[in-house]
Amino acid sequence: MAQAQQRITRDDLEAKFRAVQDDIQAKVDDRKQPIVVGALVGGFVLLFVFFLLGRRSGKGKTTLVEIRRV
């Protein structure tokens, strides 16, 4: 009546772990391209915003030197 228990071997564990790892790696590879593109676009937007903010603050702190001859 009792079923014989099957022993789990090292090969069984390695095969299962490899299958799980391959599944996860495939999901990561599918999402890598859009994440990289989004990061690049976000970086360029931040760079442009910082450029505009720096340009604006630079205009207010410009020193005007006037030289007169006597």
mmCIF file of the C-alpha atoms, coordinates in Angstrom:
data_MODEL
# 
_entry.id   MODEL 
# 
loop_
_atom_site.group_PDB 
_atom_site.id 
_atom_site.type_symbol 
_atom_site.label_atom_id 
_atom_site.label_alt_id 
_atom_site.label_comp_id 
_atom_site.label_asym_id 
_atom_site.label_entity_id 
_atom_site.label_seq_id 
_atom_site.pdbx_PDB_ins_code 
_atom_site.Cartn_x 
_atom_site.Cartn_y 
_atom_site.Cartn_z 
_atom_site.occupancy 
_atom_site.B_iso_or_equiv 
_atom_site.pdbx_formal_charge 
_atom_site.auth_seq_id 
_atom_site.auth_comp_id 
_atom_site.auth_asym_id 
_atom_site.auth_atom_id 
_atom_site.pdbx_PDB_model_num 
ATOM 1  C CA . MET A 1 1  ? 0.000  0.000   0.000   1.00 0.00 ? 1  MET A CA 1 
ATOM 2  C CA . ALA A 1 2  ? 2.773  2.447   0.743   1.00 0.00 ? 2  ALA A CA 1 
ATOM 3  C CA . GLN A 1 3  ? 4.405  3.973   -2.298  1.00 0.00 ? 3  GLN A CA 1 
ATOM 4  C CA . ALA A 1 4  ? 8.125  3.707   -2.682  1.00 0.00 ? 4  ALA A CA 1 
ATOM 5  C CA . GLN A 1 5  ? 9.712  7.103   -2.283  1.00 0.00 ? 5  GLN A CA 1 
ATOM 6  C CA . GLN A 1 6  ? 11.939 8.204   -5.093  1.00 0.00 ? 6  GLN A CA 1 
ATOM 7  C CA . ARG A 1 7  ? 15.229 9.720   -4.020  1.00 0.00 ? 7  ARG A CA 1 
ATOM 8  C CA . ILE A 1 8  ? 16.100 13.188  -5.256  1.00 0.00 ? 8  ILE A CA 1 
ATOM 9  C CA . THR A 1 9  ? 19.519 13.188  -6.846  1.00 0.00 ? 9  THR A CA 1 
ATOM 10 C CA . ARG A 1 10 ? 21.974 15.974  -7.376  1.00 0.00 ? 10 ARG A CA 1 
ATOM 11 C CA . ASP A 1 11 ? 21.240 15.882  -11.115 1.00 0.00 ? 11 ASP A CA 1 
ATOM 12 C CA . ASP A 1 12 ? 17.532 16.433  -10.423 1.00 0.00 ? 12 ASP A CA 1 
ATOM 13 C CA . LEU A 1 13 ? 18.299 19.511  -8.327  1.00 0.00 ? 13 LEU A CA 1 
ATOM 14 C CA . GLU A 1 14 ? 20.757 20.927  -10.858 1.00 0.00 ? 14 GLU A CA 1 
ATOM 15 C CA . ALA A 1 15 ? 18.277 20.469  -13.696 1.00 0.00 ? 15 ALA A CA 1 
ATOM 16 C CA . LYS A 1 16 ? 15.484 22.201  -11.771 1.00 0.00 ? 16 LYS A CA 1 
ATOM 17 C CA . PHE A 1 17 ? 17.721 25.110  -10.695 1.00 0.00 ? 17 PHE A CA 1 
ATOM 18 C CA . ARG A 1 18 ? 19.011 25.498  -14.255 1.00 0.00 ? 18 ARG A CA 1 
ATOM 19 C CA . ALA A 1 19 ? 15.426 25.608  -15.597 1.00 0.00 ? 19 ALA A CA 1 
ATOM 20 C CA . VAL A 1 20 ? 14.446 28.288  -13.071 1.00 0.00 ? 20 VAL A CA 1 
ATOM 21 C CA . GLN A 1 21 ? 17.592 30.306  -13.807 1.00 0.00 ? 21 GLN A CA 1 
ATOM 22 C CA . ASP A 1 22 ? 17.012 30.133  -17.574 1.00 0.00 ? 22 ASP A CA 1 
ATOM 23 C CA . ASP A 1 23 ? 13.420 31.301  -17.113 1.00 0.00 ? 23 ASP A CA 1 
ATOM 24 C CA . ILE A 1 24 ? 14.496 34.280  -15.003 1.00 0.00 ? 24 ILE A CA 1 
ATOM 25 C CA . GLN A 1 25 ? 17.343 35.139  -17.394 1.00 0.00 ? 25 GLN A CA 1 
ATOM 26 C CA . ALA A 1 26 ? 14.926 35.164  -20.340 1.00 0.00 ? 26 ALA A CA 1 
ATOM 27 C CA . LYS A 1 27 ? 12.624 37.595  -18.526 1.00 0.00 ? 27 LYS A CA 1 
ATOM 28 C CA . VAL A 1 28 ? 15.558 39.873  -17.659 1.00 0.00 ? 28 VAL A CA 1 
ATOM 29 C CA . ASP A 1 29 ? 16.813 39.850  -21.251 1.00 0.00 ? 29 ASP A CA 1 
ATOM 30 C CA . ASP A 1 30 ? 13.344 40.773  -22.527 1.00 0.00 ? 30 ASP A CA 1 
ATOM 31 C CA . ARG A 1 31 ? 13.135 43.825  -20.271 1.00 0.00 ? 31 ARG A CA 1 
ATOM 32 C CA . LYS A 1 32 ? 16.746 45.000  -20.497 1.00 0.00 ? 32 LYS A CA 1 
ATOM 33 C CA . GLN A 1 33 ? 16.408 46.940  -23.783 1.00 0.00 ? 33 GLN A CA 1 
ATOM 34 C CA . PRO A 1 34 ? 13.455 49.165  -22.757 1.00 0.00 ? 34 PRO A CA 1 
ATOM 35 C CA . ILE A 1 35 ? 15.050 49.892  -19.379 1.00 0.00 ? 35 ILE A CA 1 
ATOM 36 C CA . VAL A 1 36 ? 18.323 50.986  -21.009 1.00 0.00 ? 36 VAL A CA 1 
ATOM 37 C CA . VAL A 1 37 ? 16.489 53.220  -23.501 1.00 0.00 ? 37 VAL A CA 1 
ATOM 38 C CA . GLY A 1 38 ? 14.398 54.760  -20.715 1.00 0.00 ? 38 GLY A CA 1 
ATOM 39 C CA . ALA A 1 39 ? 17.492 55.435  -18.608 1.00 0.00 ? 39 ALA A CA 1 
ATOM 40 C CA . LEU A 1 40 ? 19.243 57.144  -21.530 1.00 0.00 ? 40 LEU A CA 1 
ATOM 41 C CA . VAL A 1 41 ? 16.235 59.334  -22.340 1.00 0.00 ? 41 VAL A CA 1 
ATOM 42 C CA . GLY A 1 42 ? 15.835 60.228  -18.654 1.00 0.00 ? 42 GLY A CA 1 
ATOM 43 C CA . GLY A 1 43 ? 19.517 61.131  -18.430 1.00 0.00 ? 43 GLY A CA 1 
ATOM 44 C CA . PHE A 1 44 ? 19.328 63.425  -21.434 1.00 0.00 ? 44 PHE A CA 1 
ATOM 45 C CA . VAL A 1 45 ? 16.209 65.121  -20.061 1.00 0.00 ? 45 VAL A CA 1 
ATOM 46 C CA . LEU A 1 46 ? 17.913 65.713  -16.703 1.00 0.00 ? 46 LEU A CA 1 
ATOM 47 C CA . LEU A 1 47 ? 21.021 67.042  -18.428 1.00 0.00 ? 47 LEU A CA 1 
ATOM 48 C CA . PHE A 1 48 ? 18.904 69.471  -20.466 1.00 0.00 ? 48 PHE A CA 1 
ATOM 49 C CA . VAL A 1 49 ? 16.995 70.653  -17.385 1.00 0.00 ? 49 VAL A CA 1 
ATOM 50 C CA . PHE A 1 50 ? 20.236 71.239  -15.460 1.00 0.00 ? 50 PHE A CA 1 
ATOM 51 C CA . PHE A 1 51 ? 21.636 73.135  -18.454 1.00 0.00 ? 51 PHE A CA 1 
ATOM 52 C CA . LEU A 1 52 ? 18.607 75.414  -18.567 1.00 0.00 ? 52 LEU A CA 1 
ATOM 53 C CA . LEU A 1 53 ? 18.647 76.007  -14.800 1.00 0.00 ? 53 LEU A CA 1 
ATOM 54 C CA . GLY A 1 54 ? 22.359 76.796  -14.846 1.00 0.00 ? 54 GLY A CA 1 
ATOM 55 C CA . ARG A 1 55 ? 21.977 79.133  -17.781 1.00 0.00 ? 55 ARG A CA 1 
ATOM 56 C CA . ARG A 1 56 ? 19.141 80.983  -16.064 1.00 0.00 ? 56 ARG A CA 1 
ATOM 57 C CA . SER A 1 57 ? 20.991 81.412  -12.767 1.00 0.00 ? 57 SER A CA 1 
ATOM 58 C CA . GLY A 1 58 ? 24.114 82.509  -14.636 1.00 0.00 ? 58 GLY A CA 1 
ATOM 59 C CA . LYS A 1 59 ? 22.271 85.426  -16.217 1.00 0.00 ? 59 LYS A CA 1 
ATOM 60 C CA . GLY A 1 60 ? 21.347 86.903  -12.846 1.00 0.00 ? 60 GLY A CA 1 
ATOM 61 C CA . LYS A 1 61 ? 24.890 86.823  -11.478 1.00 0.00 ? 61 LYS A CA 1 
ATOM 62 C CA . THR A 1 62 ? 26.650 88.414  -14.435 1.00 0.00 ? 62 THR A CA 1 
ATOM 63 C CA . THR A 1 63 ? 28.911 91.265  -13.447 1.00 0.00 ? 63 THR A CA 1 
ATOM 64 C CA . LEU A 1 64 ? 28.990 94.367  -15.648 1.00 0.00 ? 64 LEU A CA 1 
ATOM 65 C CA . VAL A 1 65 ? 32.221 96.326  -15.525 1.00 0.00 ? 65 VAL A CA 1 
ATOM 66 C CA . GLU A 1 66 ? 32.206 99.871  -16.844 1.00 0.00 ? 66 GLU A CA 1 
ATOM 67 C CA . ILE A 1 67 ? 35.469 101.649 -17.579 1.00 0.00 ? 67 ILE A CA 1 
ATOM 68 C CA . ARG A 1 68 ? 35.525 105.448 -17.933 1.00 0.00 ? 68 ARG A CA 1 
ATOM 69 C CA . ARG A 1 69 ? 38.398 107.630 -18.989 1.00 0.00 ? 69 ARG A CA 1 
ATOM 70 C CA . VAL A 1 70 ? 38.907 110.753 -17.048 1.00 0.00 ? 70 VAL A CA 1 
# 
